[in-house]
Amino acid sequence: MVILVVATTADPASIGPASAFLAMPGWTPGPFIDEKIASYANGETRLLKHERSIVAEDDLDRRWQEATGEPVSEVIFLSRHTAVSNRPALTVHPIGVPHLSIGDTPPQGGRPAWAAPPNPRVGPWFRLLRKIAIDQGLVPEFEVTLEATHHGPVVSTPTMFLEIGSTEEYWGRQDAAQAIALVGNSYNKVLLAIGGGHYVPRHMDIIQKEGVWVGHLLSGYSLPMEEPAQRKAGDQDKGIGGTWRQSIKVSLEATKSAFPGGVILAHLDQKSMKGWQKNAILSFLAEENIKVGKPDDFT
């Protein structure tokens, strides 16, 4: 089963988040379902790009399975949002036009008296999108909101729309596009545990949290460190011998390859470390652009 993420080059609020997705590691070119639809693969996710209106390409889930043999578990559309208020917004909603009578012409795609199954991510991703928007400084400028069920295209699998609104000024905003892309990756939090004993006791509370993936678990004996004879302030990690850097880097790269698109968060068993060891490891993780998480960061 694969997840389809669908974007259109005709919409800056669609192609912006798609480009932010593709800038993240792990993507490779995927198969074509026709010559006008490109695809990219990352784990169980397939990102599709076409050139038409986002509401005009019907049955992409069925067409993908027929072309590739891969059943589709859900579809996520990236799109622009419009509103008479013109207020900047990030929105999430299911799709369908169940109120239209047979014979009516839907103004924005779909089929009369039809609604797609709602994607189970609507609630969790709305909450996550709001958190990311706050963390990224988009709130209060942007409103983060749910929308009622409306418009197409026709699909048969659980579906949702992620949208940037509400005018051309905001559709192309890179910070908004990045927030949308982070939603698609931030729910996959991967633990890189550093320090402690063989049975990683101080990492266990995090490992037992719902939704946390487990990468490599590096106990103290996997972090050989030789204390330097002399250290200067702000230069604690210079001259610290041993294979600890190698151990962390190899484990980090292996974890990234196993969880493409996942967000790697390191957790340190600081009580098992001396100050100079902790400072050296923190400095090295900063060089590798790896955030050190507290227990609450993994929820």
PASEBA-1860 file (N, C-alpha, C; in nm, 3 decimals):
! residues 299
1> MVILVVAT> 0.084/-0.120/0.000/0.000/0.000/0.000/0.087/0.125/0.000 ~ 0.050/0.224/-0.083/0.127/0.347/-0.090/0.036/0.467/-0.065 ~ 0.099/0.578/-0.028/0.030/0.705/-0.006/0.060/0.795/-0.125 ~ -0.042/0.850/-0.186/-0.023/0.945/-0.295/-0.032/1.087/-0.242 ~ 0.070/1.167/-0.270/0.067/1.312/-0.247/0.062/1.375/-0.385 ~ -0.039/1.457/-0.409/-0.065/1.508/-0.544/-0.049/1.659/-0.549 ~ 0.026/1.705/-0.649/0.048/1.848/-0.669/0.030/1.882/-0.816 ~ 0.006/2.010/-0.843/-0.002/2.057/-0.980/0.091/2.175/-1.001
9> TADPASIG> 0.158/2.175/-1.115/0.246/2.286/-1.149/0.169/2.413/-1.184 ~ 0.038/2.401/-1.200/-0.045/2.517/-1.233/-0.078/2.602/-1.111 ~ -0.035/2.560/-0.993/-0.076/2.626/-0.869/0.047/2.647/-0.780 ~ 0.086/2.772/-0.755/0.205/2.797/-0.672/0.190/2.745/-0.529 ~ 0.067/2.739/-0.478/0.045/2.689/-0.343/0.048/2.537/-0.339 ~ 0.052/2.475/-0.455/0.063/2.330/-0.466/0.207/2.290/-0.494 ~ 0.269/2.354/-0.592/0.404/2.314/-0.631/0.507/2.359/-0.528 ~ 0.477/2.466/-0.451/0.570/2.510/-0.347/0.591/2.404/-0.240
17> PASAFLAM> 0.484/2.355/-0.176/0.501/2.247/-0.079/0.559/2.119/-0.142 ~ 0.520/2.090/-0.267/0.576/1.971/-0.333/0.727/1.983/-0.347 ~ 0.775/2.101/-0.384/0.919/2.123/-0.397/0.988/2.111/-0.262 ~ 0.921/2.159/-0.156/0.978/2.146/-0.021/0.984/2.000/0.022 ~ 0.884/1.922/-0.014/0.889/1.777/0.011/1.009/1.715/-0.059 ~ 1.024/1.747/-0.189/1.128/1.683/-0.270/1.268/1.728/-0.230 ~ 1.278/1.841/-0.159/1.409/1.886/-0.111/1.457/1.804/0.008 ~ 1.367/1.729/0.068/1.403/1.644/0.181/1.466/1.515/0.131
25> PGWTPGPF> 1.547/1.448/0.213/1.621/1.331/0.164/1.532/1.212/0.136 ~ 1.578/1.125/0.047/1.514/0.995/0.027/1.433/0.980/-0.100 ~ 1.415/1.087/-0.179/1.329/1.079/-0.296/1.406/1.028/-0.418 ~ 1.340/0.945/-0.496/1.394/0.896/-0.622/1.285/0.905/-0.729 ~ 1.322/0.916/-0.858/1.219/0.919/-0.962/1.134/0.793/-0.960 ~ 1.004/0.811/-0.982/0.912/0.699/-0.982/0.856/0.673/-1.121 ~ 0.763/0.578/-1.131/0.706/0.545/-1.262/0.608/0.652/-1.310 ~ 0.577/0.648/-1.437/0.478/0.737/-1.497/0.346/0.662/-1.513
33> IDEKIASY> 0.235/0.729/-1.480/0.107/0.669/-1.515/0.057/0.722/-1.648 ~ 0.109/0.837/-1.690/0.099/0.882/-1.828/0.208/0.986/-1.849 ~ 0.227/1.029/-1.972/0.342/1.113/-2.004/0.333/1.252/-1.943 ~ 0.217/1.293/-1.893/0.201/1.427/-1.837/0.202/1.428/-1.684 ~ 0.223/1.313/-1.622/0.225/1.305/-1.477/0.355/1.242/-1.433 ~ 0.442/1.322/-1.371/0.568/1.271/-1.316/0.544/1.221/-1.174 ~ 0.627/1.127/-1.129/0.613/1.078/-0.993/0.749/1.059/-0.929 ~ 0.748/1.060/-0.796/0.869/1.044/-0.715/0.835/0.952/-0.598
41> ANGETRLL> 0.931/0.870/-0.558/0.908/0.771/-0.454/0.998/0.797/-0.334 ~ 0.940/0.775/-0.215/1.016/0.787/-0.090/0.948/0.693/0.010 ~ 1.010/0.578/0.033/0.947/0.480/0.120/0.813/0.437/0.062 ~ 0.706/0.452/0.141/0.573/0.416/0.094/0.497/0.535/0.036 ~ 0.563/0.648/0.020/0.498/0.768/-0.033/0.533/0.788/-0.180 ~ 0.433/0.827/-0.259/0.453/0.860/-0.400/0.401/1.002/-0.421 ~ 0.488/1.090/-0.470/0.447/1.227/-0.498/0.424/1.241/-0.648 ~ 0.305/1.285/-0.686/0.269/1.301/-0.827/0.259/1.449/-0.861
49> KHERSIVA> 0.310/1.486/-0.978/0.297/1.622/-1.028/0.233/1.619/-1.166 ~ 0.123/1.695/-1.181/0.062/1.707/-1.313/0.044/1.854/-1.345 ~ -0.016/1.884/-1.461/-0.022/2.021/-1.510/-0.162/2.080/-1.511 ~ -0.260/2.000/-1.471/-0.399/2.046/-1.478/-0.443/2.106/-1.345 ~ -0.567/2.155/-1.342/-0.627/2.197/-1.216/-0.626/2.081/-1.118 ~ -0.602/2.111/-0.991/-0.594/2.005/-0.890/-0.726/1.929/-0.877 ~ -0.839/1.993/-0.911/-0.969/1.927/-0.896/-1.013/1.856/-1.024 ~ -0.930/1.858/-1.128/-0.972/1.806/-1.259/-0.921/1.665/-1.287
57> EDDLDRRW> -0.819/1.618/-1.215/-0.764/1.485/-1.240/-0.835/1.383/-1.153 ~ -0.939/1.320/-1.209/-1.016/1.222/-1.134/-0.946/1.086/-1.129 ~ -0.980/1.010/-1.025/-0.943/0.868/-1.013/-0.793/0.843/-1.018 ~ -0.713/0.933/-0.962/-0.569/0.911/-0.961/-0.532/0.787/-0.881 ~ -0.607/0.758/-0.775/-0.576/0.640/-0.696/-0.596/0.512/-0.777 ~ -0.708/0.504/-0.849/-0.734/0.386/-0.932/-0.635/0.377/-1.048 ~ -0.608/0.491/-1.110/-0.515/0.491/-1.225/-0.374/0.453/-1.182 ~ -0.334/0.496/-1.063/-0.200/0.459/-1.014/-0.190/0.308/-0.995
65> QEATGEPV> -0.290/0.250/-0.931/-0.285/0.106/-0.908/-0.286/0.028/-1.039 ~ -0.366/0.072/-1.135/-0.371/0.003/-1.264/-0.237/0.011/-1.336 ~ -0.167/0.125/-1.323/-0.041/0.145/-1.395/0.077/0.079/-1.327 ~ 0.075/0.072/-1.192/0.192/0.026/-1.118/0.173/-0.103/-1.041 ~ 0.047/-0.141/-1.019/0.020/-0.258/-0.936/0.024/-0.227/-0.788 ~ 0.046/-0.100/-0.750/0.053/-0.063/-0.609/-0.083/-0.012/-0.561 ~ -0.147/-0.081/-0.465/-0.272/-0.029/-0.408/-0.246/0.100/-0.331 ~ -0.342/0.190/-0.334/-0.329/0.320/-0.268/-0.410/0.319/-0.138
73> SEVIFLSR> -0.344/0.356/-0.028/-0.412/0.357/0.102/-0.477/0.492/0.132 ~ -0.421/0.601/0.077/-0.475/0.733/0.102/-0.418/0.831/0.000 ~ -0.487/0.945/-0.014/-0.443/1.050/-0.106/-0.443/1.183/-0.032 ~ -0.337/1.262/-0.054/-0.324/1.394/0.007/-0.298/1.493/-0.105 ~ -0.386/1.591/-0.121/-0.372/1.691/-0.225/-0.315/1.821/-0.167 ~ -0.224/1.883/-0.241/-0.166/2.012/-0.205/-0.226/2.119/-0.294 ~ -0.280/2.224/-0.235/-0.358/2.317/-0.316/-0.360/2.457/-0.255 ~ -0.408/2.553/-0.334/-0.430/2.688/-0.284/-0.570/2.697/-0.224
81> HTAVSNRP> -0.586/2.795/-0.138/-0.714/2.823/-0.074/-0.751/2.967/-0.106 ~ -0.878/2.990/-0.136/-0.926/3.126/-0.159/-1.038/3.157/-0.060 ~ -1.048/3.282/-0.020/-1.153/3.324/0.072/-1.181/3.472/0.050 ~ -1.306/3.512/0.071/-1.343/3.652/0.050/-1.270/3.743/0.150 ~ -1.230/3.688/0.263/-1.159/3.769/0.363/-1.017/3.803/0.320 ~ -0.962/3.726/0.224/-0.823/3.740/0.179/-0.721/3.717/0.291 ~ -0.765/3.660/0.402/-0.675/3.640/0.516/-0.578/3.526/0.488 ~ -0.449/3.542/0.522/-0.356/3.430/0.507/-0.399/3.313/0.594
89> ALTVHPIG> -0.394/3.193/0.538/-0.446/3.078/0.610/-0.379/2.949/0.564 ~ -0.373/2.855/0.655/-0.336/2.716/0.625/-0.457/2.631/0.664 ~ -0.506/2.553/0.569/-0.632/2.482/0.593/-0.619/2.333/0.562 ~ -0.708/2.257/0.626/-0.717/2.113/0.608/-0.864/2.077/0.593 ~ -0.896/1.987/0.498/-1.037/1.947/0.487/-1.054/1.819/0.405 ~ -1.163/1.744/0.430/-1.202/1.633/0.343/-1.272/1.687/0.219 ~ -1.301/1.598/0.123/-1.359/1.646/-0.002/-1.486/1.570/-0.039 ~ -1.567/1.636/-0.123/-1.689/1.578/-0.173/-1.792/1.686/-0.199
97> VPHLSIGD> -1.896/1.650/-0.274/-2.009/1.741/-0.299/-2.138/1.662/-0.278 ~ -2.159/1.612/-0.157/-2.274/1.525/-0.132/-2.408/1.596/-0.142 ~ -2.410/1.729/-0.139/-2.534/1.804/-0.141/-2.589/1.826/-0.281 ~ -2.508/1.802/-0.384/-2.555/1.828/-0.520/-2.646/1.715/-0.569 ~ -2.745/1.754/-0.647/-2.837/1.656/-0.704/-2.780/1.594/-0.829 ~ -2.821/1.469/-0.858/-2.779/1.403/-0.980/-2.818/1.489/-1.099 ~ -2.724/1.512/-1.188/-2.747/1.598/-1.303/-2.690/1.738/-1.285 ~ -2.662/1.777/-1.160/-2.597/1.906/-1.137/-2.452/1.902/-1.189
105> TPPQGGRP> -2.399/2.017/-1.222/-2.258/2.027/-1.263/-2.177/2.083/-1.147 ~ -2.091/2.004/-1.087/-2.011/2.054/-0.976/-1.921/2.170/-1.021 ~ -1.920/2.280/-0.947/-1.839/2.396/-0.990/-1.689/2.375/-0.973 ~ -1.649/2.281/-0.885/-1.506/2.259/-0.860/-1.474/2.110/-0.853 ~ -1.519/2.039/-0.952/-1.486/1.897/-0.961/-1.569/1.810/-0.868 ~ -1.543/1.681/-0.877/-1.622/1.586/-0.801/-1.740/1.533/-0.881 ~ -1.831/1.466/-0.812/-1.948/1.405/-0.876/-2.068/1.429/-0.786 ~ -2.182/1.469/-0.842/-2.299/1.496/-0.757/-2.332/1.378/-0.667
113> AWAAPPNP> -2.374/1.409/-0.545/-2.414/1.310/-0.445/-2.298/1.216/-0.410 ~ -2.178/1.268/-0.411/-2.057/1.188/-0.383/-1.971/1.256/-0.277 ~ -1.905/1.175/-0.196/-1.804/1.224/-0.102/-1.696/1.118/-0.089 ~ -1.571/1.162/-0.087/-1.460/1.069/-0.068/-1.451/1.029/0.079 ~ -1.400/0.909/0.108/-1.376/0.874/0.248/-1.280/0.976/0.310 ~ -1.311/1.028/0.429/-1.220/1.125/0.490/-1.091/1.058/0.536 ~ -0.980/1.125/0.513/-0.851/1.072/0.555/-0.841/1.077/0.708 ~ -0.800/0.967/0.773/-0.787/0.969/0.920/-0.686/1.070/0.972
121> RVGPWFRL> -0.601/1.124/0.884/-0.501/1.221/0.928/-0.560/1.361/0.947 ~ -0.683/1.386/0.906/-0.736/1.523/0.909/-0.721/1.584/1.048 ~ -0.766/1.515/1.150/-0.756/1.569/1.286/-0.613/1.582/1.335 ~ -0.535/1.471/1.334/-0.396/1.481/1.381/-0.313/1.581/1.304 ~ -0.331/1.589/1.172/-0.248/1.682/1.094/-0.291/1.826/1.114 ~ -0.422/1.850/1.138/-0.463/1.986/1.171/-0.393/2.032/1.298 ~ -0.391/1.946/1.401/-0.326/1.983/1.526/-0.176/2.002/1.507 ~ -0.116/1.913/1.427/0.028/1.923/1.402/0.061/2.047/1.319
129> LRKIAIDQ> -0.022/2.077/1.219/0.001/2.195/1.136/-0.006/2.322/1.220 ~ -0.099/2.327/1.312/-0.108/2.445/1.399/0.018/2.457/1.485 ~ 0.065/2.346/1.540/0.186/2.350/1.623/0.307/2.397/1.542 ~ 0.322/2.341/1.421/0.434/2.379/1.335/0.425/2.526/1.298 ~ 0.304/2.572/1.263/0.286/2.712/1.225/0.323/2.806/1.340 ~ 0.289/2.767/1.461/0.326/2.847/1.577/0.477/2.845/1.596 ~ 0.535/2.726/1.589/0.680/2.713/1.607/0.759/2.788/1.500 ~ 0.704/2.795/1.378/0.773/2.861/1.268/0.743/3.011/1.261
137> GLVPEFEV> 0.662/3.061/1.352/0.633/3.204/1.356/0.528/3.250/1.256 ~ 0.451/3.157/1.200/0.347/3.195/1.103/0.220/3.245/1.171 ~ 0.198/3.205/1.294/0.083/3.251/1.373/0.131/3.369/1.459 ~ 0.056/3.480/1.465/-0.084/3.497/1.426/-0.109/3.547/1.284 ~ -0.003/3.570/1.204/-0.027/3.620/1.069/-0.119/3.526/0.992 ~ -0.090/3.396/1.001/-0.172/3.295/0.933/-0.273/3.236/1.031 ~ -0.395/3.217/0.984/-0.493/3.138/1.057/-0.476/2.991/1.016 ~ -0.481/2.902/1.113/-0.476/2.758/1.084/-0.613/2.702/1.117
145> TLEATHHG> -0.681/2.647/1.016/-0.821/2.612/1.036/-0.861/2.490/0.956 ~ -0.965/2.424/1.001/-1.033/2.321/0.922/-1.135/2.389/0.831 ~ -1.167/2.321/0.720/-1.277/2.365/0.634/-1.378/2.252/0.621 ~ -1.500/2.289/0.587/-1.603/2.190/0.564/-1.575/2.113/0.435 ~ -1.638/1.998/0.421/-1.626/1.914/0.302/-1.673/1.991/0.178 ~ -1.586/1.995/0.075/-1.627/2.059/-0.051/-1.530/2.019/-0.162 ~ -1.574/2.034/-0.285/-1.509/2.014/-0.415/-1.450/1.875/-0.438 ~ -1.392/1.857/-0.561/-1.332/1.732/-0.604/-1.182/1.738/-0.591
153> PVVSTPTM> -1.113/1.648/-0.660/-1.156/1.555/-0.766/-1.210/1.424/-0.710 ~ -1.257/1.340/-0.800/-1.311/1.210/-0.760/-1.197/1.116/-0.723 ~ -1.205/1.056/-0.606/-1.116/0.949/-0.561/-1.200/0.851/-0.480 ~ -1.144/0.732/-0.458/-1.218/0.629/-0.386/-1.155/0.593/-0.252 ~ -1.035/0.643/-0.226/-0.963/0.611/-0.103/-0.964/0.730/-0.009 ~ -0.934/0.711/0.119/-0.937/0.822/0.215/-0.850/0.939/0.170 ~ -0.908/1.059/0.174/-0.848/1.175/0.108/-0.858/1.299/0.196 ~ -0.761/1.389/0.178/-0.766/1.519/0.243/-0.694/1.621/0.156
161> FLEIGSTE> -0.724/1.749/0.178/-0.655/1.860/0.114/-0.577/1.938/0.219 ~ -0.454/1.977/0.184/-0.375/2.072/0.261/-0.358/2.196/0.174 ~ -0.397/2.312/0.226/-0.404/2.431/0.141/-0.335/2.551/0.205 ~ -0.285/2.639/0.118/-0.229/2.768/0.158/-0.318/2.877/0.100 ~ -0.360/2.971/0.182/-0.445/3.077/0.134/-0.398/3.213/0.187 ~ -0.467/3.319/0.141/-0.589/3.308/0.062/-0.580/3.388/-0.068 ~ -0.462/3.449/-0.095/-0.442/3.527/-0.216/-0.307/3.492/-0.278 ~ -0.285/3.543/-0.397/-0.161/3.515/-0.469/-0.038/3.556/-0.388
169> EYWGRQDA> -0.051/3.658/-0.307/0.059/3.704/-0.223/0.110/3.593/-0.131 ~ 0.019/3.507/-0.086/0.054/3.404/0.012/0.071/3.266/-0.050 ~ 0.012/3.242/-0.167/0.022/3.109/-0.228/0.167/3.068/-0.251 ~ 0.252/3.164/-0.283/0.391/3.132/-0.311/0.485/3.147/-0.193 ~ 0.433/3.171/-0.074/0.517/3.191/0.044/0.596/3.064/0.076 ~ 0.727/3.075/0.078/0.811/2.959/0.105/0.801/2.911/0.248 ~ 0.780/3.003/0.343/0.767/2.958/0.481/0.638/2.880/0.502 ~ 0.532/2.919/0.432/0.408/2.842/0.440/0.423/2.706/0.373
177> AQAIALVG> 0.492/2.704/0.258/0.517/2.576/0.189/0.599/2.483/0.277 ~ 0.699/2.537/0.346/0.782/2.456/0.434/0.701/2.399/0.550 ~ 0.609/2.478/0.604/0.523/2.429/0.713/0.438/2.311/0.667 ~ 0.383/2.322/0.545/0.304/2.210/0.491/0.392/2.086/0.475 ~ 0.513/2.104/0.423/0.603/1.990/0.403/0.643/1.927/0.536 ~ 0.663/2.008/0.638/0.701/1.955/0.768/0.591/1.871/0.829 ~ 0.465/1.906/0.801/0.354/1.824/0.850/0.366/1.682/0.798 ~ 0.405/1.670/0.670/0.416/1.538/0.610/0.534/1.458/0.658
185> NSYNKVLL> 0.623/1.520/0.733/0.741/1.449/0.781/0.754/1.450/0.933 ~ 0.701/1.551/0.998/0.724/1.565/1.141/0.654/1.458/1.224 ~ 0.548/1.399/1.171/0.482/1.297/1.252/0.566/1.170/1.259 ~ 0.667/1.158/1.175/0.759/1.044/1.180/0.883/1.083/1.259 ~ 0.876/1.076/1.390/0.988/1.113/1.475/1.070/0.989/1.507 ~ 1.199/0.999/1.477/1.288/0.884/1.492/1.389/0.915/1.601 ~ 1.397/0.827/1.699/1.488/0.844/1.812/1.628/0.793/1.779 ~ 1.727/0.879/1.799/1.867/0.837/1.800/1.913/0.853/1.944
193> AIGGGHYV> 1.925/0.741/2.016/1.957/0.743/2.158/2.108/0.742/2.179 ~ 2.156/0.831/2.266/2.299/0.846/2.286/2.330/0.844/2.436 ~ 2.411/0.748/2.476/2.457/0.740/2.614/2.375/0.645/2.699 ~ 2.432/0.611/2.815/2.362/0.525/2.908/2.406/0.380/2.900 ~ 2.330/0.294/2.966/2.365/0.153/2.975/2.316/0.071/2.858 ~ 2.349/-0.056/2.862/2.318/-0.146/2.752/2.167/-0.160/2.729 ~ 2.087/-0.151/2.834/1.942/-0.166/2.822/1.870/-0.030/2.816 ~ 1.945/0.074/2.783/1.898/0.211/2.756/1.784/0.256/2.848
201> PRHMDIIQ> 1.802/0.246/2.980/1.691/0.273/3.071/1.634/0.414/3.061 ~ 1.719/0.515/3.040/1.668/0.652/3.038/1.609/0.691/2.903 ~ 1.619/0.604/2.805/1.555/0.628/2.676/1.422/0.553/2.664 ~ 1.395/0.462/2.757/1.278/0.374/2.745/1.147/0.451/2.751 ~ 1.141/0.556/2.832/1.016/0.632/2.841/0.978/0.691/2.706 ~ 1.077/0.735/2.630/1.051/0.790/2.497/1.013/0.679/2.401 ~ 1.086/0.569/2.406/1.062/0.458/2.314/0.919/0.405/2.326 ~ 0.862/0.416/2.444/0.726/0.364/2.465/0.618/0.461/2.424
209> KEGVWVGH> 0.654/0.581/2.382/0.554/0.677/2.337/0.493/0.635/2.204 ~ 0.366/0.663/2.188/0.296/0.630/2.064/0.354/0.710/1.948 ~ 0.384/0.643/1.836/0.426/0.711/1.715/0.575/0.738/1.705 ~ 0.653/0.697/1.804/0.798/0.720/1.798/0.865/0.600/1.732 ~ 0.944/0.628/1.628/1.024/0.523/1.565/1.159/0.516/1.633 ~ 1.220/0.399/1.631/1.346/0.380/1.702/1.458/0.358/1.602 ~ 1.557/0.448/1.606/1.678/0.431/1.527/1.783/0.361/1.610 ~ 1.909/0.395/1.589/2.016/0.329/1.664/2.019/0.376/1.809
217> LLSGYSLP> 2.061/0.285/1.897/2.069/0.309/2.040/2.215/0.293/2.081 ~ 2.282/0.405/2.105/2.425/0.403/2.133/2.449/0.415/2.283 ~ 2.488/0.305/2.345/2.521/0.309/2.486/2.658/0.373/2.506 ~ 2.696/0.393/2.630/2.823/0.458/2.659/2.942/0.385/2.601 ~ 2.938/0.250/2.600/3.053/0.176/2.547/3.067/0.189/2.396 ~ 2.964/0.241/2.328/2.973/0.265/2.184/3.022/0.406/2.153 ~ 3.061/0.481/2.257/3.105/0.619/2.240/3.243/0.638/2.306 ~ 3.345/0.567/2.258/3.478/0.581/2.318/3.529/0.725/2.304
225> MEEPAQRK> 3.560/0.787/2.418/3.606/0.926/2.419/3.728/0.937/2.510 ~ 3.830/1.003/2.458/3.953/1.024/2.535/3.958/1.170/2.578 ~ 3.957/1.193/2.708/3.958/1.331/2.758/4.088/1.399/2.720 ~ 4.078/1.518/2.659/4.201/1.590/2.621/4.275/1.639/2.743 ~ 4.404/1.650/2.731/4.485/1.697/2.843/4.456/1.842/2.876 ~ 4.431/1.924/2.774/4.402/2.065/2.795/4.284/2.105/2.708 ~ 4.197/2.187/2.765/4.079/2.234/2.690/4.063/2.383/2.714 ~ 4.019/2.451/2.610/3.989/2.592/2.622/3.838/2.612/2.617
233> AGDQDKGI> 3.791/2.716/2.682/3.648/2.746/2.681/3.599/2.761/2.538 ~ 3.487/2.700/2.509/3.429/2.707/2.375/3.496/2.617/2.275 ~ 3.592/2.537/2.321/3.667/2.450/2.230/3.676/2.310/2.288 ~ 3.567/2.269/2.358/3.574/2.149/2.439/3.594/2.022/2.358 ~ 3.544/2.018/2.234/3.550/1.891/2.162/3.679/1.875/2.081 ~ 3.762/1.980/2.074/3.885/1.969/1.998/3.983/1.879/2.072 ~ 4.042/1.786/2.002/4.141/1.700/2.062/4.085/1.584/2.141 ~ 3.953/1.566/2.141/3.894/1.453/2.212/3.904/1.331/2.122
241> GGTWRQSI> 3.989/1.240/2.159/4.013/1.124/2.075/3.907/1.017/2.094 ~ 3.927/0.907/2.024/3.831/0.797/2.029/3.741/0.796/1.907 ~ 3.664/0.691/1.894/3.579/0.672/1.775/3.435/0.717/1.797 ~ 3.413/0.805/1.895/3.276/0.847/1.925/3.210/0.922/1.810 ~ 3.287/1.010/1.741/3.229/1.081/1.626/3.188/0.983/1.518 ~ 3.277/0.891/1.487/3.249/0.790/1.386/3.125/0.710/1.424 ~ 3.116/0.671/1.550/3.004/0.591/1.596/2.871/0.663/1.576 ~ 2.869/0.792/1.614/2.745/0.870/1.600/2.713/0.890/1.452
249> KVSLEATK> 2.813/0.928/1.371/2.788/0.959/1.230/2.740/0.836/1.153 ~ 2.806/0.722/1.174/2.765/0.599/1.104/2.623/0.561/1.145 ~ 2.593/0.571/1.274/2.459/0.534/1.322/2.354/0.632/1.272 ~ 2.391/0.760/1.264/2.299/0.861/1.213/2.266/0.836/1.066 ~ 2.368/0.811/0.984/2.344/0.788/0.842/2.262/0.662/0.820 ~ 2.289/0.557/0.898/2.212/0.433/0.884/2.067/0.454/0.925 ~ 2.045/0.534/1.028/1.909/0.563/1.072/1.835/0.645/0.966 ~ 1.902/0.744/0.908/1.839/0.823/0.801/1.799/0.735/0.683
257> SAFPGGVI> 1.886/0.641/0.646/1.855/0.557/0.531/1.739/0.463/0.559 ~ 1.721/0.424/0.684/1.613/0.333/0.719/1.479/0.404/0.731 ~ 1.483/0.537/0.758/1.360/0.613/0.777/1.361/0.737/0.687 ~ 1.356/0.718/0.555/1.359/0.834/0.464/1.241/0.927/0.491 ~ 1.272/1.054/0.505/1.167/1.151/0.533/1.136/1.167/0.681 ~ 1.187/1.078/0.765/1.164/1.090/0.908/1.246/1.202/0.969 ~ 1.200/1.254/1.081/1.272/1.359/1.153/1.354/1.293/1.263 ~ 1.484/1.300/1.250/1.573/1.238/1.348/1.591/1.331/1.467
265> LAHLDQKS> 1.558/1.284/1.585/1.580/1.360/1.708/1.671/1.279/1.799 ~ 1.778/1.342/1.843/1.868/1.275/1.937/1.818/1.295/2.080 ~ 1.840/1.194/2.163/1.811/1.207/2.305/1.933/1.160/2.382 ~ 1.984/1.246/2.470/2.105/1.216/2.545/2.073/1.171/2.687 ~ 2.138/1.064/2.729/2.135/1.025/2.870/2.243/1.107/2.939 ~ 2.210/1.229/2.977/2.310/1.322/3.025/2.366/1.284/3.161 ~ 2.289/1.209/3.239/2.337/1.170/3.371/2.452/1.070/3.363 ~ 2.465/1.007/3.247/2.572/0.910/3.231/2.699/0.973/3.175
273> MKGWQKNA> 2.697/1.105/3.151/2.809/1.173/3.085/2.873/1.277/3.176 ~ 2.999/1.298/3.157/3.067/1.411/3.217/3.040/1.534/3.132 ~ 3.062/1.651/3.191/3.030/1.775/3.121/3.102/1.789/2.989 ~ 3.230/1.758/2.985/3.305/1.773/2.860/3.259/1.676/2.754 ~ 3.211/1.557/2.797/3.157/1.461/2.701/3.026/1.512/2.641 ~ 2.938/1.558/2.728/2.809/1.610/2.680/2.829/1.728/2.584 ~ 2.918/1.820/2.621/2.941/1.938/2.536/2.998/1.899/2.399 ~ 3.087/1.802/2.399/3.145/1.758/2.272/3.040/1.694/2.183
281> ILSFLAEE> 2.955/1.610/2.241/2.850/1.544/2.164/2.748/1.645/2.113 ~ 2.708/1.740/2.197/2.614/1.843/2.155/2.670/1.926/2.040 ~ 2.799/1.958/2.048/2.863/2.035/1.941/2.864/1.956/1.811 ~ 2.894/1.829/1.819/2.898/1.746/1.699/2.759/1.731/1.638 ~ 2.657/1.711/1.721/2.521/1.699/1.669/2.476/1.829/1.602 ~ 2.517/1.942/1.656/2.484/2.071/1.594/2.547/2.082/1.456 ~ 2.672/2.034/1.444/2.738/2.034/1.313/2.663/1.948/1.212 ~ 2.601/1.841/1.260/2.527/1.750/1.173/2.382/1.792/1.155
289> NIKVGKPD> 2.344/1.907/1.213/2.207/1.960/1.204/2.104/1.865/1.262 ~ 2.140/1.800/1.372/2.049/1.710/1.441/2.004/1.775/1.570 ~ 1.875/1.791/1.585/1.819/1.850/1.705/1.824/1.751/1.820 ~ 1.855/1.801/1.938/1.851/1.720/2.059/1.716/1.743/2.125 ~ 1.638/1.638/2.137/1.503/1.651/2.188/1.491/1.620/2.336 ~ 1.398/1.689/2.401/1.356/1.654/2.535/1.241/1.554/2.525 ~ 1.207/1.484/2.633/1.098/1.385/2.623/0.969/1.438/2.562 ~ 0.932/1.563/2.595/0.808/1.618/2.541/0.815/1.641/2.389
297> DFT> 0.934/1.653/2.333/0.948/1.676/2.189/0.909/1.552/2.108 ~ 0.899/1.438/2.173/0.869/1.315/2.102/0.720/1.280/2.107 ~ 0.638/1.368/2.161/0.494/1.342/2.166/0.426/1.399/2.044
END
